[in-house]
Amino acid sequence: MLFNFIFYSSLIILGIFVMRFGIIQIRQYKQGKTKIKKKLPEQIAFGVFFIIILGLIIYSINDLLFN
């Protein structure tokens, strides 16, 4: 039980760090400090990565609260 709590808590924390890094990158892009080449494979990879992170966060919160 304690191991599951630590595991799911670490997934939530990791997801928060990844989302914070993404927010920083978006802010730098808006300020013109980061140049992003618009290539379809990179956009698809970013979308898949973002969906996986959101899925892990939702899965962790759901299992942590409702199990």
mmCIF file as Biopython writes it, N, C-alpha, C and O atoms, coordinates in Angstrom:
data_model
#
loop_
_atom_site.group_PDB
_atom_site.id
_atom_site.type_symbol
_atom_site.label_atom_id
_atom_site.label_alt_id
_atom_site.label_comp_id
_atom_site.label_asym_id
_atom_site.label_entity_id
_atom_site.label_seq_id
_atom_site.pdbx_PDB_ins_code
_atom_site.Cartn_x
_atom_site.Cartn_y
_atom_site.Cartn_z
_atom_site.occupancy
_atom_site.B_iso_or_equiv
_atom_site.auth_seq_id
_atom_site.auth_asym_id
_atom_site.pdbx_PDB_model_num
ATOM 1   N N  . MET A ? 1  ? 0.826   -1.195 0.000   1.0 0.0 1  A 1 
ATOM 2   C CA . MET A ? 1  ? 0.000   0.000  0.000   1.0 0.0 1  A 1 
ATOM 3   C C  . MET A ? 1  ? 0.867   1.254  0.000   1.0 0.0 1  A 1 
ATOM 4   O O  . MET A ? 1  ? 0.617   2.189  -0.760  1.0 0.0 1  A 1 
ATOM 5   N N  . LEU A ? 2  ? 1.879   1.269  0.849   1.0 0.0 2  A 1 
ATOM 6   C CA . LEU A ? 2  ? 2.777   2.423  0.912   1.0 0.0 2  A 1 
ATOM 7   C C  . LEU A ? 2  ? 3.570   2.560  -0.386  1.0 0.0 2  A 1 
ATOM 8   O O  . LEU A ? 2  ? 3.802   3.669  -0.867  1.0 0.0 2  A 1 
ATOM 9   N N  . PHE A ? 3  ? 3.984   1.417  -0.950  1.0 0.0 3  A 1 
ATOM 10  C CA . PHE A ? 3  ? 4.735   1.455  -2.208  1.0 0.0 3  A 1 
ATOM 11  C C  . PHE A ? 3  ? 3.874   2.043  -3.324  1.0 0.0 3  A 1 
ATOM 12  O O  . PHE A ? 3  ? 4.355   2.851  -4.118  1.0 0.0 3  A 1 
ATOM 13  N N  . ASN A ? 4  ? 2.605   1.640  -3.387  1.0 0.0 4  A 1 
ATOM 14  C CA . ASN A ? 4  ? 1.704   2.186  -4.411  1.0 0.0 4  A 1 
ATOM 15  C C  . ASN A ? 4  ? 1.534   3.695  -4.239  1.0 0.0 4  A 1 
ATOM 16  O O  . ASN A ? 4  ? 1.533   4.436  -5.222  1.0 0.0 4  A 1 
ATOM 17  N N  . PHE A ? 5  ? 1.392   4.148  -3.003  1.0 0.0 5  A 1 
ATOM 18  C CA . PHE A ? 5  ? 1.250   5.578  -2.748  1.0 0.0 5  A 1 
ATOM 19  C C  . PHE A ? 5  ? 2.493   6.334  -3.208  1.0 0.0 5  A 1 
ATOM 20  O O  . PHE A ? 5  ? 2.377   7.384  -3.841  1.0 0.0 5  A 1 
ATOM 21  N N  . ILE A ? 6  ? 3.667   5.819  -2.899  1.0 0.0 6  A 1 
ATOM 22  C CA . ILE A ? 6  ? 4.919   6.472  -3.302  1.0 0.0 6  A 1 
ATOM 23  C C  . ILE A ? 6  ? 5.053   6.457  -4.823  1.0 0.0 6  A 1 
ATOM 24  O O  . ILE A ? 6  ? 5.462   7.456  -5.415  1.0 0.0 6  A 1 
ATOM 25  N N  . PHE A ? 7  ? 4.715   5.346  -5.456  1.0 0.0 7  A 1 
ATOM 26  C CA . PHE A ? 7  ? 4.817   5.226  -6.907  1.0 0.0 7  A 1 
ATOM 27  C C  . PHE A ? 7  ? 3.904   6.226  -7.611  1.0 0.0 7  A 1 
ATOM 28  O O  . PHE A ? 7  ? 4.344   6.951  -8.502  1.0 0.0 7  A 1 
ATOM 29  N N  . TYR A ? 8  ? 2.641   6.265  -7.213  1.0 0.0 8  A 1 
ATOM 30  C CA . TYR A ? 8  ? 1.699   7.170  -7.869  1.0 0.0 8  A 1 
ATOM 31  C C  . TYR A ? 8  ? 2.012   8.625  -7.551  1.0 0.0 8  A 1 
ATOM 32  O O  . TYR A ? 8  ? 1.834   9.493  -8.405  1.0 0.0 8  A 1 
ATOM 33  N N  . SER A ? 9  ? 2.468   8.900  -6.356  1.0 0.0 9  A 1 
ATOM 34  C CA . SER A ? 9  ? 2.864   10.268 -6.015  1.0 0.0 9  A 1 
ATOM 35  C C  . SER A ? 9  ? 4.049   10.712 -6.870  1.0 0.0 9  A 1 
ATOM 36  O O  . SER A ? 9  ? 4.095   11.854 -7.327  1.0 0.0 9  A 1 
ATOM 37  N N  . SER A ? 10 ? 5.005   9.809  -7.085  1.0 0.0 10 A 1 
ATOM 38  C CA . SER A ? 10 ? 6.165   10.159 -7.910  1.0 0.0 10 A 1 
ATOM 39  C C  . SER A ? 10 ? 5.750   10.390 -9.365  1.0 0.0 10 A 1 
ATOM 40  O O  . SER A ? 10 ? 6.317   11.254 -10.033 1.0 0.0 10 A 1 
ATOM 41  N N  . LEU A ? 11 ? 4.767   9.630  -9.865  1.0 0.0 11 A 1 
ATOM 42  C CA . LEU A ? 11 ? 4.270   9.875  -11.225 1.0 0.0 11 A 1 
ATOM 43  C C  . LEU A ? 11 ? 3.630   11.250 -11.337 1.0 0.0 11 A 1 
ATOM 44  O O  . LEU A ? 11 ? 3.822   11.951 -12.330 1.0 0.0 11 A 1 
ATOM 45  N N  . ILE A ? 12 ? 2.873   11.632 -10.320 1.0 0.0 12 A 1 
ATOM 46  C CA . ILE A ? 12 ? 2.234   12.951 -10.330 1.0 0.0 12 A 1 
ATOM 47  C C  . ILE A ? 12 ? 3.289   14.048 -10.311 1.0 0.0 12 A 1 
ATOM 48  O O  . ILE A ? 12 ? 3.197   15.009 -11.076 1.0 0.0 12 A 1 
ATOM 49  N N  . ILE A ? 13 ? 4.291   13.915 -9.445  1.0 0.0 13 A 1 
ATOM 50  C CA . ILE A ? 13 ? 5.344   14.925 -9.335  1.0 0.0 13 A 1 
ATOM 51  C C  . ILE A ? 13 ? 6.141   15.011 -10.634 1.0 0.0 13 A 1 
ATOM 52  O O  . ILE A ? 13 ? 6.451   16.109 -11.094 1.0 0.0 13 A 1 
ATOM 53  N N  . LEU A ? 14 ? 6.471   13.880 -11.224 1.0 0.0 14 A 1 
ATOM 54  C CA . LEU A ? 14 ? 7.198   13.866 -12.495 1.0 0.0 14 A 1 
ATOM 55  C C  . LEU A ? 14 ? 6.381   14.551 -13.594 1.0 0.0 14 A 1 
ATOM 56  O O  . LEU A ? 14 ? 6.927   15.317 -14.388 1.0 0.0 14 A 1 
ATOM 57  N N  . GLY A ? 15 ? 5.090   14.280 -13.639 1.0 0.0 15 A 1 
ATOM 58  C CA . GLY A ? 15 ? 4.235   14.921 -14.624 1.0 0.0 15 A 1 
ATOM 59  C C  . GLY A ? 15 ? 4.172   16.430 -14.439 1.0 0.0 15 A 1 
ATOM 60  O O  . GLY A ? 15 ? 4.141   17.177 -15.416 1.0 0.0 15 A 1 
ATOM 61  N N  . ILE A ? 16 ? 4.152   16.880 -13.183 1.0 0.0 16 A 1 
ATOM 62  C CA . ILE A ? 16 ? 4.130   18.314 -12.907 1.0 0.0 16 A 1 
ATOM 63  C C  . ILE A ? 16 ? 5.431   18.966 -13.374 1.0 0.0 16 A 1 
ATOM 64  O O  . ILE A ? 16 ? 5.405   20.056 -13.947 1.0 0.0 16 A 1 
ATOM 65  N N  . PHE A ? 17 ? 6.570   18.308 -13.135 1.0 0.0 17 A 1 
ATOM 66  C CA . PHE A ? 17 ? 7.850   18.855 -13.585 1.0 0.0 17 A 1 
ATOM 67  C C  . PHE A ? 17 ? 7.901   18.935 -15.109 1.0 0.0 17 A 1 
ATOM 68  O O  . PHE A ? 17 ? 8.386   19.923 -15.660 1.0 0.0 17 A 1 
ATOM 69  N N  . VAL A ? 18 ? 7.413   17.917 -15.783 1.0 0.0 18 A 1 
ATOM 70  C CA . VAL A ? 18 ? 7.435   17.916 -17.248 1.0 0.0 18 A 1 
ATOM 71  C C  . VAL A ? 18 ? 6.536   19.019 -17.794 1.0 0.0 18 A 1 
ATOM 72  O O  . VAL A ? 18 ? 6.900   19.704 -18.750 1.0 0.0 18 A 1 
ATOM 73  N N  . MET A ? 19 ? 5.362   19.193 -17.189 1.0 0.0 19 A 1 
ATOM 74  C CA . MET A ? 19 ? 4.474   20.255 -17.652 1.0 0.0 19 A 1 
ATOM 75  C C  . MET A ? 19 ? 5.076   21.625 -17.376 1.0 0.0 19 A 1 
ATOM 76  O O  . MET A ? 19 ? 4.925   22.533 -18.193 1.0 0.0 19 A 1 
ATOM 77  N N  . ARG A ? 20 ? 5.747   21.794 -16.254 1.0 0.0 20 A 1 
ATOM 78  C CA . ARG A ? 20 ? 6.393   23.082 -15.953 1.0 0.0 20 A 1 
ATOM 79  C C  . ARG A ? 20 ? 7.493   23.381 -16.974 1.0 0.0 20 A 1 
ATOM 80  O O  . ARG A ? 20 ? 7.633   24.519 -17.421 1.0 0.0 20 A 1 
ATOM 81  N N  . PHE A ? 21 ? 8.270   22.365 -17.341 1.0 0.0 21 A 1 
ATOM 82  C CA . PHE A ? 21 ? 9.300   22.542 -18.360 1.0 0.0 21 A 1 
ATOM 83  C C  . PHE A ? 21 ? 8.667   22.957 -19.683 1.0 0.0 21 A 1 
ATOM 84  O O  . PHE A ? 21 ? 9.200   23.817 -20.385 1.0 0.0 21 A 1 
ATOM 85  N N  . GLY A ? 22 ? 7.535   22.351 -20.026 1.0 0.0 22 A 1 
ATOM 86  C CA . GLY A ? 22 ? 6.840   22.715 -21.253 1.0 0.0 22 A 1 
ATOM 87  C C  . GLY A ? 22 ? 6.339   24.147 -21.220 1.0 0.0 22 A 1 
ATOM 88  O O  . GLY A ? 22 ? 6.404   24.850 -22.229 1.0 0.0 22 A 1 
ATOM 89  N N  . ILE A ? 23 ? 5.836   24.591 -20.064 1.0 0.0 23 A 1 
ATOM 90  C CA . ILE A ? 23 ? 5.362   25.966 -19.928 1.0 0.0 23 A 1 
ATOM 91  C C  . ILE A ? 23 ? 6.512   26.948 -20.115 1.0 0.0 23 A 1 
ATOM 92  O O  . ILE A ? 23 ? 6.353   27.984 -20.761 1.0 0.0 23 A 1 
ATOM 93  N N  . ILE A ? 24 ? 7.669   26.620 -19.549 1.0 0.0 24 A 1 
ATOM 94  C CA . ILE A ? 24 ? 8.848   27.490 -19.706 1.0 0.0 24 A 1 
ATOM 95  C C  . ILE A ? 24 ? 9.255   27.566 -21.172 1.0 0.0 24 A 1 
ATOM 96  O O  . ILE A ? 24 ? 9.591   28.641 -21.667 1.0 0.0 24 A 1 
ATOM 97  N N  . GLN A ? 25 ? 9.228   26.432 -21.868 1.0 0.0 25 A 1 
ATOM 98  C CA . GLN A ? 25 ? 9.592   26.421 -23.281 1.0 0.0 25 A 1 
ATOM 99  C C  . GLN A ? 25 ? 8.613   27.234 -24.117 1.0 0.0 25 A 1 
ATOM 100 O O  . GLN A ? 25 ? 9.025   27.952 -25.028 1.0 0.0 25 A 1 
ATOM 101 N N  . ILE A ? 26 ? 7.328   27.130 -23.818 1.0 0.0 26 A 1 
ATOM 102 C CA . ILE A ? 26 ? 6.320   27.904 -24.551 1.0 0.0 26 A 1 
ATOM 103 C C  . ILE A ? 26 ? 6.508   29.391 -24.297 1.0 0.0 26 A 1 
ATOM 104 O O  . ILE A ? 26 ? 6.387   30.195 -25.221 1.0 0.0 26 A 1 
ATOM 105 N N  . ARG A ? 27 ? 6.801   29.767 -23.062 1.0 0.0 27 A 1 
ATOM 106 C CA . ARG A ? 27 ? 7.014   31.184 -22.733 1.0 0.0 27 A 1 
ATOM 107 C C  . ARG A ? 27 ? 8.233   31.733 -23.475 1.0 0.0 27 A 1 
ATOM 108 O O  . ARG A ? 27 ? 8.194   32.850 -23.990 1.0 0.0 27 A 1 
ATOM 109 N N  . GLN A ? 28 ? 9.318   30.949 -23.532 1.0 0.0 28 A 1 
ATOM 110 C CA . GLN A ? 28 ? 10.506  31.396 -24.253 1.0 0.0 28 A 1 
ATOM 111 C C  . GLN A ? 28 ? 10.229  31.492 -25.748 1.0 0.0 28 A 1 
ATOM 112 O O  . GLN A ? 28 ? 10.760  32.377 -26.419 1.0 0.0 28 A 1 
ATOM 113 N N  . TYR A ? 29 ? 9.408   30.596 -26.275 1.0 0.0 29 A 1 
ATOM 114 C CA . TYR A ? 29 ? 9.057   30.641 -27.693 1.0 0.0 29 A 1 
ATOM 115 C C  . TYR A ? 29 ? 8.258   31.906 -28.013 1.0 0.0 29 A 1 
ATOM 116 O O  . TYR A ? 29 ? 8.476   32.545 -29.042 1.0 0.0 29 A 1 
ATOM 117 N N  . LYS A ? 30 ? 7.337   32.254 -27.126 1.0 0.0 30 A 1 
ATOM 118 C CA . LYS A ? 30 ? 6.539   33.466 -27.351 1.0 0.0 30 A 1 
ATOM 119 C C  . LYS A ? 30 ? 7.394   34.721 -27.296 1.0 0.0 30 A 1 
ATOM 120 O O  . LYS A ? 30 ? 7.101   35.697 -27.987 1.0 0.0 30 A 1 
ATOM 121 N N  . GLN A ? 31 ? 8.450   34.709 -26.481 1.0 0.0 31 A 1 
ATOM 122 C CA . GLN A ? 31 ? 9.338   35.869 -26.383 1.0 0.0 31 A 1 
ATOM 123 C C  . GLN A ? 31 ? 10.345  35.903 -27.519 1.0 0.0 31 A 1 
ATOM 124 O O  . GLN A ? 31 ? 11.072  36.885 -27.668 1.0 0.0 31 A 1 
ATOM 125 N N  . GLY A ? 32 ? 10.402  34.856 -28.318 1.0 0.0 32 A 1 
ATOM 126 C CA . GLY A ? 32 ? 11.305  34.824 -29.463 1.0 0.0 32 A 1 
ATOM 127 C C  . GLY A ? 32 ? 12.683  34.293 -29.130 1.0 0.0 32 A 1 
ATOM 128 O O  . GLY A ? 32 ? 13.590  34.404 -29.955 1.0 0.0 32 A 1 
ATOM 129 N N  . LYS A ? 33 ? 12.874  33.718 -27.949 1.0 0.0 33 A 1 
ATOM 130 C CA . LYS A ? 33 ? 14.187  33.200 -27.560 1.0 0.0 33 A 1 
ATOM 131 C C  . LYS A ? 33 ? 14.432  31.791 -28.099 1.0 0.0 33 A 1 
ATOM 132 O O  . LYS A ? 33 ? 15.580  31.366 -28.235 1.0 0.0 33 A 1 
ATOM 133 N N  . THR A ? 34 ? 13.376  31.084 -28.397 1.0 0.0 34 A 1 
ATOM 134 C CA . THR A ? 34 ? 13.493  29.714 -28.877 1.0 0.0 34 A 1 
ATOM 135 C C  . THR A ? 34 ? 12.914  29.628 -30.279 1.0 0.0 34 A 1 
ATOM 136 O O  . THR A ? 34 ? 11.789  30.066 -30.520 1.0 0.0 34 A 1 
ATOM 137 N N  . LYS A ? 35 ? 13.672  29.068 -31.190 1.0 0.0 35 A 1 
ATOM 138 C CA . LYS A ? 35 ? 13.198  28.891 -32.560 1.0 0.0 35 A 1 
ATOM 139 C C  . LYS A ? 35 ? 12.766  27.430 -32.736 1.0 0.0 35 A 1 
ATOM 140 O O  . LYS A ? 35 ? 13.529  26.503 -32.463 1.0 0.0 35 A 1 
ATOM 141 N N  . ILE A ? 36 ? 11.550  27.253 -33.189 1.0 0.0 36 A 1 
ATOM 142 C CA . ILE A ? 36 ? 11.028  25.916 -33.418 1.0 0.0 36 A 1 
ATOM 143 C C  . ILE A ? 36 ? 10.729  25.772 -34.898 1.0 0.0 36 A 1 
ATOM 144 O O  . ILE A ? 36 ? 9.987   26.565 -35.477 1.0 0.0 36 A 1 
ATOM 145 N N  . LYS A ? 37 ? 11.309  24.759 -35.494 1.0 0.0 37 A 1 
ATOM 146 C CA . LYS A ? 37 ? 11.026  24.470 -36.894 1.0 0.0 37 A 1 
ATOM 147 C C  . LYS A ? 37 ? 9.725   23.679 -36.950 1.0 0.0 37 A 1 
ATOM 148 O O  . LYS A ? 37 ? 9.531   22.722 -36.200 1.0 0.0 37 A 1 
ATOM 149 N N  . LYS A ? 38 ? 8.859   24.083 -37.828 1.0 0.0 38 A 1 
ATOM 150 C CA . LYS A ? 38 ? 7.556   23.443 -37.911 1.0 0.0 38 A 1 
ATOM 151 C C  . LYS A ? 38 ? 7.652   22.233 -38.829 1.0 0.0 38 A 1 
ATOM 152 O O  . LYS A ? 38 ? 7.495   22.340 -40.045 1.0 0.0 38 A 1 
ATOM 153 N N  . LYS A ? 39 ? 7.907   21.107 -38.235 1.0 0.0 39 A 1 
ATOM 154 C CA . LYS A ? 39 ? 7.940   19.847 -38.959 1.0 0.0 39 A 1 
ATOM 155 C C  . LYS A ? 39 ? 6.855   18.957 -38.385 1.0 0.0 39 A 1 
ATOM 156 O O  . LYS A ? 39 ? 6.670   18.886 -37.170 1.0 0.0 39 A 1 
ATOM 157 N N  . LEU A ? 40 ? 6.151   18.290 -39.256 1.0 0.0 40 A 1 
ATOM 158 C CA . LEU A ? 40 ? 5.030   17.459 -38.839 1.0 0.0 40 A 1 
ATOM 159 C C  . LEU A ? 40 ? 5.434   16.335 -37.883 1.0 0.0 40 A 1 
ATOM 160 O O  . LEU A ? 40 ? 4.726   16.125 -36.897 1.0 0.0 40 A 1 
ATOM 161 N N  . PRO A ? 41 ? 6.527   15.598 -38.111 1.0 0.0 41 A 1 
ATOM 162 C CA . PRO A ? 41 ? 6.895   14.532 -37.161 1.0 0.0 41 A 1 
ATOM 163 C C  . PRO A ? 41 ? 7.194   15.062 -35.757 1.0 0.0 41 A 1 
ATOM 164 O O  . PRO A ? 41 ? 6.866   14.404 -34.769 1.0 0.0 41 A 1 
ATOM 165 N N  . GLU A ? 42 ? 7.807   16.235 -35.658 1.0 0.0 42 A 1 
ATOM 166 C CA . GLU A ? 42 ? 8.094   16.797 -34.340 1.0 0.0 42 A 1 
ATOM 167 C C  . GLU A ? 42 ? 6.811   17.187 -33.633 1.0 0.0 42 A 1 
ATOM 168 O O  . GLU A ? 42 ? 6.690   16.991 -32.423 1.0 0.0 42 A 1 
ATOM 169 N N  . GLN A ? 43 ? 5.857   17.731 -34.359 1.0 0.0 43 A 1 
ATOM 170 C CA . GLN A ? 43 ? 4.585   18.105 -33.757 1.0 0.0 43 A 1 
ATOM 171 C C  . GLN A ? 43 ? 3.806   16.876 -33.308 1.0 0.0 43 A 1 
ATOM 172 O O  . GLN A ? 43 ? 3.169   16.896 -32.255 1.0 0.0 43 A 1 
ATOM 173 N N  . ILE A ? 44 ? 3.850   15.816 -34.093 1.0 0.0 44 A 1 
ATOM 174 C CA . ILE A ? 44 ? 3.170   14.580 -33.718 1.0 0.0 44 A 1 
ATOM 175 C C  . ILE A ? 44 ? 3.824   13.978 -32.477 1.0 0.0 44 A 1 
ATOM 176 O O  . ILE A ? 44 ? 3.126   13.530 -31.568 1.0 0.0 44 A 1 
ATOM 177 N N  . ALA A ? 45 ? 5.148   13.963 -32.432 1.0 0.0 45 A 1 
ATOM 178 C CA . ALA A ? 45 ? 5.856   13.418 -31.268 1.0 0.0 45 A 1 
ATOM 179 C C  . ALA A ? 45 ? 5.541   14.226 -30.016 1.0 0.0 45 A 1 
ATOM 180 O O  . ALA A ? 45 ? 5.343   13.656 -28.943 1.0 0.0 45 A 1 
ATOM 181 N N  . PHE A ? 46 ? 5.494   15.546 -30.143 1.0 0.0 46 A 1 
ATOM 182 C CA . PHE A ? 46 ? 5.149   16.386 -28.997 1.0 0.0 46 A 1 
ATOM 183 C C  . PHE A ? 46 ? 3.731   16.099 -28.515 1.0 0.0 46 A 1 
ATOM 184 O O  . PHE A ? 46 ? 3.487   16.014 -27.312 1.0 0.0 46 A 1 
ATOM 185 N N  . GLY A ? 47 ? 2.807   15.951 -29.442 1.0 0.0 47 A 1 
ATOM 186 C CA . GLY A ? 47 ? 1.420   15.660 -29.080 1.0 0.0 47 A 1 
ATOM 187 C C  . GLY A ? 47 ? 1.278   14.325 -28.360 1.0 0.0 47 A 1 
ATOM 188 O O  . GLY A ? 47 ? 0.567   14.224 -27.360 1.0 0.0 47 A 1 
ATOM 189 N N  . VAL A ? 48 ? 1.958   13.302 -28.875 1.0 0.0 48 A 1 
ATOM 190 C CA . VAL A ? 48 ? 1.915   11.983 -28.238 1.0 0.0 48 A 1 
ATOM 191 C C  . VAL A ? 48 ? 2.529   12.047 -26.846 1.0 0.0 48 A 1 
ATOM 192 O O  . VAL A ? 48 ? 1.978   11.483 -25.901 1.0 0.0 48 A 1 
ATOM 193 N N  . PHE A ? 49 ? 3.654   12.722 -26.712 1.0 0.0 49 A 1 
ATOM 194 C CA . PHE A ? 49 ? 4.309   12.858 -25.413 1.0 0.0 49 A 1 
ATOM 195 C C  . PHE A ? 49 ? 3.405   13.584 -24.423 1.0 0.0 49 A 1 
ATOM 196 O O  . PHE A ? 49 ? 3.294   13.173 -23.267 1.0 0.0 49 A 1 
ATOM 197 N N  . PHE A ? 50 ? 2.762   14.651 -24.864 1.0 0.0 50 A 1 
ATOM 198 C CA . PHE A ? 50 ? 1.870   15.418 -24.004 1.0 0.0 50 A 1 
ATOM 199 C C  . PHE A ? 50 ? 0.680   14.572 -23.556 1.0 0.0 50 A 1 
ATOM 200 O O  . PHE A ? 50 ? 0.289   14.626 -22.390 1.0 0.0 50 A 1 
ATOM 201 N N  . ILE A ? 51 ? 0.105   13.796 -24.463 1.0 0.0 51 A 1 
ATOM 202 C CA . ILE A ? 51 ? -1.032  12.938 -24.124 1.0 0.0 51 A 1 
ATOM 203 C C  . ILE A ? 51 ? -0.609  11.847 -23.142 1.0 0.0 51 A 1 
ATOM 204 O O  . ILE A ? 51 ? -1.371  11.505 -22.237 1.0 0.0 51 A 1 
ATOM 205 N N  . ILE A ? 52 ? 0.591   11.298 -23.308 1.0 0.0 52 A 1 
ATOM 206 C CA . ILE A ? 52 ? 1.078   10.280 -22.375 1.0 0.0 52 A 1 
ATOM 207 C C  . ILE A ? 52 ? 1.246   10.864 -20.982 1.0 0.0 52 A 1 
ATOM 208 O O  . ILE A ? 52 ? 0.851   10.238 -19.998 1.0 0.0 52 A 1 
ATOM 209 N N  . ILE A ? 53 ? 1.821   12.044 -20.886 1.0 0.0 53 A 1 
ATOM 210 C CA . ILE A ? 53 ? 2.007   12.677 -19.580 1.0 0.0 53 A 1 
ATOM 211 C C  . ILE A ? 53 ? 0.665   12.953 -18.922 1.0 0.0 53 A 1 
ATOM 212 O O  . ILE A ? 53 ? 0.486   12.666 -17.739 1.0 0.0 53 A 1 
ATOM 213 N N  . LEU A ? 54 ? -0.276  13.502 -19.670 1.0 0.0 54 A 1 
ATOM 214 C CA . LEU A ? 54 ? -1.601  13.758 -19.101 1.0 0.0 54 A 1 
ATOM 215 C C  . LEU A ? 54 ? -2.276  12.460 -18.671 1.0 0.0 54 A 1 
ATOM 216 O O  . LEU A ? 54 ? -2.929  12.414 -17.628 1.0 0.0 54 A 1 
ATOM 217 N N  . GLY A ? 55 ? -2.123  11.418 -19.462 1.0 0.0 55 A 1 
ATOM 218 C CA . GLY A ? 55 ? -2.692  10.119 -19.103 1.0 0.0 55 A 1 
ATOM 219 C C  . GLY A ? 55 ? -2.101  9.568  -17.818 1.0 0.0 55 A 1 
ATOM 220 O O  . GLY A ? 55 ? -2.825  9.031  -16.979 1.0 0.0 55 A 1 
ATOM 221 N N  . LEU A ? 56 ? -0.794  9.697  -17.658 1.0 0.0 56 A 1 
ATOM 222 C CA . LEU A ? 56 ? -0.160  9.219  -16.430 1.0 0.0 56 A 1 
ATOM 223 C C  . LEU A ? 56 ? -0.627  9.996  -15.207 1.0 0.0 56 A 1 
ATOM 224 O O  . LEU A ? 56 ? -0.840  9.418  -14.142 1.0 0.0 56 A 1 
ATOM 225 N N  . ILE A ? 57 ? -0.785  11.297 -15.360 1.0 0.0 57 A 1 
ATOM 226 C CA . ILE A ? 57 ? -1.257  12.109 -14.236 1.0 0.0 57 A 1 
ATOM 227 C C  . ILE A ? 57 ? -2.686  11.727 -13.872 1.0 0.0 57 A 1 
ATOM 228 O O  . ILE A ? 57 ? -2.992  11.543 -12.694 1.0 0.0 57 A 1 
ATOM 229 N N  . ILE A ? 58 ? -3.559  11.605 -14.856 1.0 0.0 58 A 1 
ATOM 230 C CA . ILE A ? 58 ? -4.950  11.241 -14.585 1.0 0.0 58 A 1 
ATOM 231 C C  . ILE A ? 58 ? -5.033  9.843  -13.990 1.0 0.0 58 A 1 
ATOM 232 O O  . ILE A ? 58 ? -5.796  9.615  -13.051 1.0 0.0 58 A 1 
ATOM 233 N N  . TYR A ? 59 ? -4.258  8.909  -14.523 1.0 0.0 59 A 1 
ATOM 234 C CA . TYR A ? 59 ? -4.235  7.543  -14.009 1.0 0.0 59 A 1 
ATOM 235 C C  . TYR A ? 59 ? -3.770  7.518  -12.553 1.0 0.0 59 A 1 
ATOM 236 O O  . TYR A ? 59 ? -4.347  6.810  -11.727 1.0 0.0 59 A 1 
ATOM 237 N N  . SER A ? 60 ? -2.735  8.285  -12.243 1.0 0.0 60 A 1 
ATOM 238 C CA . SER A ? 60 ? -2.206  8.302  -10.883 1.0 0.0 60 A 1 
ATOM 239 C C  . SER A ? 60 ? -3.198  8.901  -9.909  1.0 0.0 60 A 1 
ATOM 240 O O  . SER A ? 60 ? -3.420  8.353  -8.829  1.0 0.0 60 A 1 
ATOM 241 N N  . ILE A ? 61 ? -3.799  10.023 -10.281 1.0 0.0 61 A 1 
ATOM 242 C CA . ILE A ? 61 ? -4.764  10.667 -9.386  1.0 0.0 61 A 1 
ATOM 243 C C  . ILE A ? 61 ? -5.996  9.776  -9.213  1.0 0.0 61 A 1 
ATOM 244 O O  . ILE A ? 61 ? -6.510  9.640  -8.103  1.0 0.0 61 A 1 
ATOM 245 N N  . ASN A ? 62 ? -6.461  9.182  -10.281 1.0 0.0 62 A 1 
ATOM 246 C CA . ASN A ? 62 ? -7.633  8.314  -10.207 1.0 0.0 62 A 1 
ATOM 247 C C  . ASN A ? 62 ? -7.372  7.115  -9.293  1.0 0.0 62 A 1 
ATOM 248 O O  . ASN A ? 62 ? -8.202  6.795  -8.442  1.0 0.0 62 A 1 
ATOM 249 N N  . ASP A ? 63 ? -6.244  6.461  -9.461  1.0 0.0 63 A 1 
ATOM 250 C CA . ASP A ? 63 ? -5.942  5.278  -8.656  1.0 0.0 63 A 1 
ATOM 251 C C  . ASP A ? 63 ? -5.626  5.677  -7.208  1.0 0.0 63 A 1 
ATOM 252 O O  . ASP A ? 63 ? -5.952  4.937  -6.280  1.0 0.0 63 A 1 
ATOM 253 N N  . LEU A ? 64 ? -5.007  6.814  -7.015  1.0 0.0 64 A 1 
ATOM 254 C CA . LEU A ? 64 ? -4.639  7.252  -5.669  1.0 0.0 64 A 1 
ATOM 255 C C  . LEU A ? 64 ? -5.879  7.630  -4.854  1.0 0.0 64 A 1 
ATOM 256 O O  . LEU A ? 64 ? -5.966  7.307  -3.670  1.0 0.0 64 A 1 
ATOM 257 N N  . LEU A ? 65 ? -6.822  8.301  -5.477  1.0 0.0 65 A 1 
ATOM 258 C CA . LEU A ? 65 ? -7.997  8.785  -4.754  1.0 0.0 65 A 1 
ATOM 259 C C  . LEU A ? 65 ? -9.132  7.762  -4.665  1.0 0.0 65 A 1 
ATOM 260 O O  . LEU A ? 65 ? -9.827  7.688  -3.652  1.0 0.0 65 A 1 
ATOM 261 N N  . PHE A ? 66 ? -9.314  6.990  -5.709  1.0 0.0 66 A 1 
ATOM 262 C CA . PHE A ? 66 ? -10.505 6.134  -5.782  1.0 0.0 66 A 1 
ATOM 263 C C  . PHE A ? 66 ? -10.219 4.641  -5.659  1.0 0.0 66 A 1 
ATOM 264 O O  . PHE A ? 66 ? -11.040 3.822  -6.074  1.0 0.0 66 A 1 
ATOM 265 N N  . ASN A ? 67 ? -9.094  4.284  -5.107  1.0 0.0 67 A 1 
ATOM 266 C CA . ASN A ? 67 ? -8.791  2.858  -4.933  1.0 0.0 67 A 1 
ATOM 267 C C  . ASN A ? 67 ? -8.961  2.459  -3.500  1.0 0.0 67 A 1 
ATOM 268 O O  . ASN A ? 67 ? -8.752  1.297  -3.154  1.0 0.0 67 A 1 
#
